[in-house]
């Protein structure tokens, strides 16, 4: 298991890291985004979308579970499963078509559907540390070496 950590001092840093990842990811990549409310998950996701070449506004799909963006170099599937009532709702929207398709899937609150996440999922955790400042975030990226290298962050 490969583990990388990044320190973000601002929303702009968080966005830029997401953008770097979006520019490097390949088709079929599944990103699990973990973090408390207000840590910057949507800012990070907007960065990934920008890196994929998506210029339309990206918002959290809180009430629709998944938002699909197709204008970038790869389709981008943005899931927010925070309000999912039953895991069967994921079957109803056909999550496997997204996870195992030709696009990039970003799943906010992925721990809530842990059993559905593919084994090669890249896990991204964003955490605050108020002792280092209000805007400070520690961003941890974990996955097997092949997946982490595939998102362009290893030499």
PyMOL commands that place a pseudoatom at each C-alpha (Angstrom):
pseudoatom trace, name=CA, resn=UNK, resi=1, chain=A, elem=C, hetatm=0, pos=[0.000, 0.000, 0.000]
pseudoatom trace, name=CA, resn=UNK, resi=2, chain=A, elem=C, hetatm=0, pos=[1.398, 3.354, -1.060]
pseudoatom trace, name=CA, resn=UNK, resi=3, chain=A, elem=C, hetatm=0, pos=[0.673, 6.407, 1.072]
pseudoatom trace, name=CA, resn=UNK, resi=4, chain=A, elem=C, hetatm=0, pos=[1.395, 10.026, 0.173]
pseudoatom trace, name=CA, resn=UNK, resi=5, chain=A, elem=C, hetatm=0, pos=[0.654, 13.109, 2.246]
pseudoatom trace, name=CA, resn=UNK, resi=6, chain=A, elem=C, hetatm=0, pos=[0.269, 16.714, 1.167]
pseudoatom trace, name=CA, resn=UNK, resi=7, chain=A, elem=C, hetatm=0, pos=[-0.154, 19.859, 3.230]
pseudoatom trace, name=CA, resn=UNK, resi=8, chain=A, elem=C, hetatm=0, pos=[-2.632, 22.398, 1.945]
pseudoatom trace, name=CA, resn=UNK, resi=9, chain=A, elem=C, hetatm=0, pos=[-2.483, 25.888, 3.383]
pseudoatom trace, name=CA, resn=UNK, resi=10, chain=A, elem=C, hetatm=0, pos=[-5.501, 27.206, 1.446]
pseudoatom trace, name=CA, resn=UNK, resi=11, chain=A, elem=C, hetatm=0, pos=[-8.526, 26.282, -0.645]
pseudoatom trace, name=CA, resn=UNK, resi=12, chain=A, elem=C, hetatm=0, pos=[-6.381, 27.170, -3.675]
pseudoatom trace, name=CA, resn=UNK, resi=13, chain=A, elem=C, hetatm=0, pos=[-3.758, 24.575, -2.666]
pseudoatom trace, name=CA, resn=UNK, resi=14, chain=A, elem=C, hetatm=0, pos=[-6.484, 21.948, -2.261]
pseudoatom trace, name=CA, resn=UNK, resi=15, chain=A, elem=C, hetatm=0, pos=[-7.961, 22.842, -5.665]
pseudoatom trace, name=CA, resn=UNK, resi=16, chain=A, elem=C, hetatm=0, pos=[-4.522, 22.701, -7.335]
pseudoatom trace, name=CA, resn=UNK, resi=17, chain=A, elem=C, hetatm=0, pos=[-3.739, 19.250, -5.925]
pseudoatom trace, name=CA, resn=UNK, resi=18, chain=A, elem=C, hetatm=0, pos=[-7.096, 18.044, -7.230]
pseudoatom trace, name=CA, resn=UNK, resi=19, chain=A, elem=C, hetatm=0, pos=[-6.324, 19.613, -10.600]
pseudoatom trace, name=CA, resn=UNK, resi=20, chain=A, elem=C, hetatm=0, pos=[-2.955, 17.794, -10.789]
pseudoatom trace, name=CA, resn=UNK, resi=21, chain=A, elem=C, hetatm=0, pos=[-4.722, 14.521, -10.103]
pseudoatom trace, name=CA, resn=UNK, resi=22, chain=A, elem=C, hetatm=0, pos=[-7.472, 15.232, -12.624]
pseudoatom trace, name=CA, resn=UNK, resi=23, chain=A, elem=C, hetatm=0, pos=[-4.890, 15.965, -15.309]
pseudoatom trace, name=CA, resn=UNK, resi=24, chain=A, elem=C, hetatm=0, pos=[-3.171, 12.629, -14.683]
pseudoatom trace, name=CA, resn=UNK, resi=25, chain=A, elem=C, hetatm=0, pos=[-5.902, 10.068, -13.954]
pseudoatom trace, name=CA, resn=UNK, resi=26, chain=A, elem=C, hetatm=0, pos=[-6.872, 7.466, -16.486]
pseudoatom trace, name=CA, resn=UNK, resi=27, chain=A, elem=C, hetatm=0, pos=[-10.137, 5.855, -17.503]
pseudoatom trace, name=CA, resn=UNK, resi=28, chain=A, elem=C, hetatm=0, pos=[-11.620, 3.584, -14.855]
pseudoatom trace, name=CA, resn=UNK, resi=29, chain=A, elem=C, hetatm=0, pos=[-10.052, 5.390, -11.903]
pseudoatom trace, name=CA, resn=UNK, resi=30, chain=A, elem=C, hetatm=0, pos=[-12.198, 5.394, -8.763]
pseudoatom trace, name=CA, resn=UNK, resi=31, chain=A, elem=C, hetatm=0, pos=[-11.369, 7.969, -6.105]
pseudoatom trace, name=CA, resn=UNK, resi=32, chain=A, elem=C, hetatm=0, pos=[-12.843, 7.634, -2.604]
pseudoatom trace, name=CA, resn=UNK, resi=33, chain=A, elem=C, hetatm=0, pos=[-13.005, 11.014, -0.882]
pseudoatom trace, name=CA, resn=UNK, resi=34, chain=A, elem=C, hetatm=0, pos=[-13.139, 10.925, 2.908]
pseudoatom trace, name=CA, resn=UNK, resi=35, chain=A, elem=C, hetatm=0, pos=[-13.428, 13.843, 5.319]
pseudoatom trace, name=CA, resn=UNK, resi=36, chain=A, elem=C, hetatm=0, pos=[-15.707, 15.660, 7.709]
pseudoatom trace, name=CA, resn=UNK, resi=37, chain=A, elem=C, hetatm=0, pos=[-18.171, 18.342, 6.663]
pseudoatom trace, name=CA, resn=UNK, resi=38, chain=A, elem=C, hetatm=0, pos=[-16.417, 21.515, 5.615]
pseudoatom trace, name=CA, resn=UNK, resi=39, chain=A, elem=C, hetatm=0, pos=[-12.907, 20.152, 5.013]
pseudoatom trace, name=CA, resn=UNK, resi=40, chain=A, elem=C, hetatm=0, pos=[-12.848, 20.959, 1.309]
pseudoatom trace, name=CA, resn=UNK, resi=41, chain=A, elem=C, hetatm=0, pos=[-14.056, 17.802, -0.431]
pseudoatom trace, name=CA, resn=UNK, resi=42, chain=A, elem=C, hetatm=0, pos=[-16.020, 19.792, -2.993]
pseudoatom trace, name=CA, resn=UNK, resi=43, chain=A, elem=C, hetatm=0, pos=[-13.106, 22.197, -3.572]
pseudoatom trace, name=CA, resn=UNK, resi=44, chain=A, elem=C, hetatm=0, pos=[-10.851, 19.205, -4.200]
pseudoatom trace, name=CA, resn=UNK, resi=45, chain=A, elem=C, hetatm=0, pos=[-13.457, 17.666, -6.526]
pseudoatom trace, name=CA, resn=UNK, resi=46, chain=A, elem=C, hetatm=0, pos=[-13.715, 20.930, -8.489]
pseudoatom trace, name=CA, resn=UNK, resi=47, chain=A, elem=C, hetatm=0, pos=[-9.952, 20.745, -8.948]
pseudoatom trace, name=CA, resn=UNK, resi=48, chain=A, elem=C, hetatm=0, pos=[-10.139, 17.179, -10.280]
pseudoatom trace, name=CA, resn=UNK, resi=49, chain=A, elem=C, hetatm=0, pos=[-12.868, 18.281, -12.704]
pseudoatom trace, name=CA, resn=UNK, resi=50, chain=A, elem=C, hetatm=0, pos=[-10.733, 21.221, -13.864]
pseudoatom trace, name=CA, resn=UNK, resi=51, chain=A, elem=C, hetatm=0, pos=[-7.809, 18.855, -14.422]
pseudoatom trace, name=CA, resn=UNK, resi=52, chain=A, elem=C, hetatm=0, pos=[-10.079, 16.717, -16.596]
pseudoatom trace, name=CA, resn=UNK, resi=53, chain=A, elem=C, hetatm=0, pos=[-10.903, 19.777, -18.698]
pseudoatom trace, name=CA, resn=UNK, resi=54, chain=A, elem=C, hetatm=0, pos=[-14.409, 20.345, -17.338]
pseudoatom trace, name=CA, resn=UNK, resi=55, chain=A, elem=C, hetatm=0, pos=[-15.347, 24.019, -17.328]
pseudoatom trace, name=CA, resn=UNK, resi=56, chain=A, elem=C, hetatm=0, pos=[-19.008, 23.809, -16.304]
pseudoatom trace, name=CA, resn=UNK, resi=57, chain=A, elem=C, hetatm=0, pos=[-19.835, 24.461, -12.629]
pseudoatom trace, name=CA, resn=UNK, resi=58, chain=A, elem=C, hetatm=0, pos=[-19.268, 21.448, -10.386]
pseudoatom trace, name=CA, resn=UNK, resi=59, chain=A, elem=C, hetatm=0, pos=[-21.470, 21.203, -7.322]
pseudoatom trace, name=CA, resn=UNK, resi=60, chain=A, elem=C, hetatm=0, pos=[-21.996, 18.483, -4.777]
pseudoatom trace, name=CA, resn=UNK, resi=61, chain=A, elem=C, hetatm=0, pos=[-24.783, 16.153, -6.002]
pseudoatom trace, name=CA, resn=UNK, resi=62, chain=A, elem=C, hetatm=0, pos=[-26.275, 15.947, -2.521]
pseudoatom trace, name=CA, resn=UNK, resi=63, chain=A, elem=C, hetatm=0, pos=[-29.821, 15.151, -3.570]
pseudoatom trace, name=CA, resn=UNK, resi=64, chain=A, elem=C, hetatm=0, pos=[-29.193, 13.223, -6.800]
pseudoatom trace, name=CA, resn=UNK, resi=65, chain=A, elem=C, hetatm=0, pos=[-26.362, 10.937, -5.578]
pseudoatom trace, name=CA, resn=UNK, resi=66, chain=A, elem=C, hetatm=0, pos=[-24.450, 11.244, -8.878]
pseudoatom trace, name=CA, resn=UNK, resi=67, chain=A, elem=C, hetatm=0, pos=[-23.723, 14.114, -11.234]
pseudoatom trace, name=CA, resn=UNK, resi=68, chain=A, elem=C, hetatm=0, pos=[-22.296, 13.291, -14.662]
pseudoatom trace, name=CA, resn=UNK, resi=69, chain=A, elem=C, hetatm=0, pos=[-19.944, 15.614, -16.562]
pseudoatom trace, name=CA, resn=UNK, resi=70, chain=A, elem=C, hetatm=0, pos=[-18.998, 14.588, -20.080]
pseudoatom trace, name=CA, resn=UNK, resi=71, chain=A, elem=C, hetatm=0, pos=[-17.238, 17.621, -21.559]
pseudoatom trace, name=CA, resn=UNK, resi=72, chain=A, elem=C, hetatm=0, pos=[-13.703, 16.785, -20.358]
pseudoatom trace, name=CA, resn=UNK, resi=73, chain=A, elem=C, hetatm=0, pos=[-11.107, 14.425, -21.752]
pseudoatom trace, name=CA, resn=UNK, resi=74, chain=A, elem=C, hetatm=0, pos=[-12.838, 11.632, -19.797]
pseudoatom trace, name=CA, resn=UNK, resi=75, chain=A, elem=C, hetatm=0, pos=[-16.356, 11.410, -18.369]
pseudoatom trace, name=CA, resn=UNK, resi=76, chain=A, elem=C, hetatm=0, pos=[-16.437, 12.456, -14.703]
pseudoatom trace, name=CA, resn=UNK, resi=77, chain=A, elem=C, hetatm=0, pos=[-18.897, 10.839, -12.301]
pseudoatom trace, name=CA, resn=UNK, resi=78, chain=A, elem=C, hetatm=0, pos=[-19.242, 12.771, -9.050]
pseudoatom trace, name=CA, resn=UNK, resi=79, chain=A, elem=C, hetatm=0, pos=[-21.035, 10.841, -6.312]
pseudoatom trace, name=CA, resn=UNK, resi=80, chain=A, elem=C, hetatm=0, pos=[-22.122, 12.176, -2.926]
pseudoatom trace, name=CA, resn=UNK, resi=81, chain=A, elem=C, hetatm=0, pos=[-23.473, 9.311, -0.854]
pseudoatom trace, name=CA, resn=UNK, resi=82, chain=A, elem=C, hetatm=0, pos=[-23.854, 11.247, 2.418]
pseudoatom trace, name=CA, resn=UNK, resi=83, chain=A, elem=C, hetatm=0, pos=[-27.647, 11.041, 2.351]
pseudoatom trace, name=CA, resn=UNK, resi=84, chain=A, elem=C, hetatm=0, pos=[-27.952, 7.544, 0.958]
pseudoatom trace, name=CA, resn=UNK, resi=85, chain=A, elem=C, hetatm=0, pos=[-30.659, 5.748, 2.923]
pseudoatom trace, name=CA, resn=UNK, resi=86, chain=A, elem=C, hetatm=0, pos=[-30.001, 2.209, 1.780]
pseudoatom trace, name=CA, resn=UNK, resi=87, chain=A, elem=C, hetatm=0, pos=[-27.042, 0.768, -0.097]
pseudoatom trace, name=CA, resn=UNK, resi=88, chain=A, elem=C, hetatm=0, pos=[-29.512, -0.677, -2.616]
pseudoatom trace, name=CA, resn=UNK, resi=89, chain=A, elem=C, hetatm=0, pos=[-29.958, 2.889, -3.905]
pseudoatom trace, name=CA, resn=UNK, resi=90, chain=A, elem=C, hetatm=0, pos=[-26.515, 2.485, -5.466]
pseudoatom trace, name=CA, resn=UNK, resi=91, chain=A, elem=C, hetatm=0, pos=[-27.774, -0.528, -7.437]
pseudoatom trace, name=CA, resn=UNK, resi=92, chain=A, elem=C, hetatm=0, pos=[-30.782, 1.499, -8.592]
pseudoatom trace, name=CA, resn=UNK, resi=93, chain=A, elem=C, hetatm=0, pos=[-28.557, 4.170, -10.153]
pseudoatom trace, name=CA, resn=UNK, resi=94, chain=A, elem=C, hetatm=0, pos=[-26.311, 1.549, -11.761]
pseudoatom trace, name=CA, resn=UNK, resi=95, chain=A, elem=C, hetatm=0, pos=[-23.123, 2.441, -9.867]
pseudoatom trace, name=CA, resn=UNK, resi=96, chain=A, elem=C, hetatm=0, pos=[-21.186, -0.434, -11.457]
pseudoatom trace, name=CA, resn=UNK, resi=97, chain=A, elem=C, hetatm=0, pos=[-21.589, 1.145, -14.903]
pseudoatom trace, name=CA, resn=UNK, resi=98, chain=A, elem=C, hetatm=0, pos=[-19.809, 4.221, -13.533]
pseudoatom trace, name=CA, resn=UNK, resi=99, chain=A, elem=C, hetatm=0, pos=[-17.177, 2.505, -11.364]
pseudoatom trace, name=CA, resn=UNK, resi=100, chain=A, elem=C, hetatm=0, pos=[-16.191, 0.024, -14.070]
pseudoatom trace, name=CA, resn=UNK, resi=101, chain=A, elem=C, hetatm=0, pos=[-16.776, 2.320, -17.046]
pseudoatom trace, name=CA, resn=UNK, resi=102, chain=A, elem=C, hetatm=0, pos=[-14.545, 4.515, -19.145]
pseudoatom trace, name=CA, resn=UNK, resi=103, chain=A, elem=C, hetatm=0, pos=[-14.621, 7.590, -16.920]
pseudoatom trace, name=CA, resn=UNK, resi=104, chain=A, elem=C, hetatm=0, pos=[-13.330, 8.771, -13.562]
pseudoatom trace, name=CA, resn=UNK, resi=105, chain=A, elem=C, hetatm=0, pos=[-15.503, 8.268, -10.477]
pseudoatom trace, name=CA, resn=UNK, resi=106, chain=A, elem=C, hetatm=0, pos=[-15.212, 10.513, -7.408]
pseudoatom trace, name=CA, resn=UNK, resi=107, chain=A, elem=C, hetatm=0, pos=[-17.158, 9.271, -4.383]
pseudoatom trace, name=CA, resn=UNK, resi=108, chain=A, elem=C, hetatm=0, pos=[-17.618, 11.678, -1.470]
pseudoatom trace, name=CA, resn=UNK, resi=109, chain=A, elem=C, hetatm=0, pos=[-18.347, 9.911, 1.847]
pseudoatom trace, name=CA, resn=UNK, resi=110, chain=A, elem=C, hetatm=0, pos=[-17.148, 6.629, 0.308]
pseudoatom trace, name=CA, resn=UNK, resi=111, chain=A, elem=C, hetatm=0, pos=[-16.834, 5.002, 3.747]
pseudoatom trace, name=CA, resn=UNK, resi=112, chain=A, elem=C, hetatm=0, pos=[-20.646, 4.788, 3.792]
pseudoatom trace, name=CA, resn=UNK, resi=113, chain=A, elem=C, hetatm=0, pos=[-20.549, 2.355, 0.849]
pseudoatom trace, name=CA, resn=UNK, resi=114, chain=A, elem=C, hetatm=0, pos=[-17.191, 0.743, 1.626]
pseudoatom trace, name=CA, resn=UNK, resi=115, chain=A, elem=C, hetatm=0, pos=[-18.394, -2.719, 0.585]
pseudoatom trace, name=CA, resn=UNK, resi=116, chain=A, elem=C, hetatm=0, pos=[-19.192, -1.496, -2.947]
pseudoatom trace, name=CA, resn=UNK, resi=117, chain=A, elem=C, hetatm=0, pos=[-15.884, 0.231, -3.617]
pseudoatom trace, name=CA, resn=UNK, resi=118, chain=A, elem=C, hetatm=0, pos=[-13.578, -1.609, -6.051]
pseudoatom trace, name=CA, resn=UNK, resi=119, chain=A, elem=C, hetatm=0, pos=[-10.372, -3.042, -4.551]
pseudoatom trace, name=CA, resn=UNK, resi=120, chain=A, elem=C, hetatm=0, pos=[-8.212, -0.714, -6.692]
pseudoatom trace, name=CA, resn=UNK, resi=121, chain=A, elem=C, hetatm=0, pos=[-9.900, 2.425, -5.338]
pseudoatom trace, name=CA, resn=UNK, resi=122, chain=A, elem=C, hetatm=0, pos=[-7.567, 5.302, -4.491]
pseudoatom trace, name=CA, resn=UNK, resi=123, chain=A, elem=C, hetatm=0, pos=[-8.512, 6.629, -1.060]
pseudoatom trace, name=CA, resn=UNK, resi=124, chain=A, elem=C, hetatm=0, pos=[-8.118, 10.384, -0.449]
pseudoatom trace, name=CA, resn=UNK, resi=125, chain=A, elem=C, hetatm=0, pos=[-8.602, 11.697, 3.077]
pseudoatom trace, name=CA, resn=UNK, resi=126, chain=A, elem=C, hetatm=0, pos=[-8.792, 15.407, 3.872]
pseudoatom trace, name=CA, resn=UNK, resi=127, chain=A, elem=C, hetatm=0, pos=[-8.419, 16.433, 7.522]
pseudoatom trace, name=CA, resn=UNK, resi=128, chain=A, elem=C, hetatm=0, pos=[-8.261, 19.737, 9.360]
pseudoatom trace, name=CA, resn=UNK, resi=129, chain=A, elem=C, hetatm=0, pos=[-5.686, 20.532, 12.018]
pseudoatom trace, name=CA, resn=UNK, resi=130, chain=A, elem=C, hetatm=0, pos=[-6.734, 23.816, 13.603]
pseudoatom trace, name=CA, resn=UNK, resi=131, chain=A, elem=C, hetatm=0, pos=[-3.465, 24.017, 15.530]
pseudoatom trace, name=CA, resn=UNK, resi=132, chain=A, elem=C, hetatm=0, pos=[-1.810, 24.703, 12.135]
pseudoatom trace, name=CA, resn=UNK, resi=133, chain=A, elem=C, hetatm=0, pos=[-4.345, 27.324, 11.063]
pseudoatom trace, name=CA, resn=UNK, resi=134, chain=A, elem=C, hetatm=0, pos=[-7.960, 27.605, 10.003]
pseudoatom trace, name=CA, resn=UNK, resi=135, chain=A, elem=C, hetatm=0, pos=[-7.242, 26.832, 6.328]
pseudoatom trace, name=CA, resn=UNK, resi=136, chain=A, elem=C, hetatm=0, pos=[-4.680, 24.064, 6.883]
pseudoatom trace, name=CA, resn=UNK, resi=137, chain=A, elem=C, hetatm=0, pos=[-5.560, 20.615, 5.523]
pseudoatom trace, name=CA, resn=UNK, resi=138, chain=A, elem=C, hetatm=0, pos=[-3.628, 17.370, 5.560]
pseudoatom trace, name=CA, resn=UNK, resi=139, chain=A, elem=C, hetatm=0, pos=[-4.463, 15.390, 2.420]
pseudoatom trace, name=CA, resn=UNK, resi=140, chain=A, elem=C, hetatm=0, pos=[-3.538, 11.706, 2.446]
pseudoatom trace, name=CA, resn=UNK, resi=141, chain=A, elem=C, hetatm=0, pos=[-3.661, 9.574, -0.693]
pseudoatom trace, name=CA, resn=UNK, resi=142, chain=A, elem=C, hetatm=0, pos=[-3.588, 5.804, -0.322]
pseudoatom trace, name=CA, resn=UNK, resi=143, chain=A, elem=C, hetatm=0, pos=[-3.769, 2.930, -2.749]
pseudoatom trace, name=CA, resn=UNK, resi=144, chain=A, elem=C, hetatm=0, pos=[-1.638, 0.253, -4.247]
pseudoatom trace, name=CA, resn=UNK, resi=145, chain=A, elem=C, hetatm=0, pos=[1.509, 1.554, -5.912]
pseudoatom trace, name=CA, resn=UNK, resi=146, chain=A, elem=C, hetatm=0, pos=[0.111, 1.082, -9.421]
pseudoatom trace, name=CA, resn=UNK, resi=147, chain=A, elem=C, hetatm=0, pos=[-3.028, 3.146, -8.729]
pseudoatom trace, name=CA, resn=UNK, resi=148, chain=A, elem=C, hetatm=0, pos=[-1.183, 5.909, -6.896]
pseudoatom trace, name=CA, resn=UNK, resi=149, chain=A, elem=C, hetatm=0, pos=[1.441, 6.062, -9.669]
pseudoatom trace, name=CA, resn=UNK, resi=150, chain=A, elem=C, hetatm=0, pos=[-1.429, 6.175, -12.157]
pseudoatom trace, name=CA, resn=UNK, resi=151, chain=A, elem=C, hetatm=0, pos=[-2.650, 9.447, -10.692]
pseudoatom trace, name=CA, resn=UNK, resi=152, chain=A, elem=C, hetatm=0, pos=[0.675, 11.017, -11.474]
pseudoatom trace, name=CA, resn=UNK, resi=153, chain=A, elem=C, hetatm=0, pos=[2.005, 11.731, -8.000]
pseudoatom trace, name=CA, resn=UNK, resi=154, chain=A, elem=C, hetatm=0, pos=[4.920, 9.311, -7.883]
pseudoatom trace, name=CA, resn=UNK, resi=155, chain=A, elem=C, hetatm=0, pos=[8.138, 9.721, -9.786]
for i in range(1, 155): cmd.bond("trace and resi %d" % i, "trace and resi %d" % (i + 1))
show_as sticks, trace
zoom trace
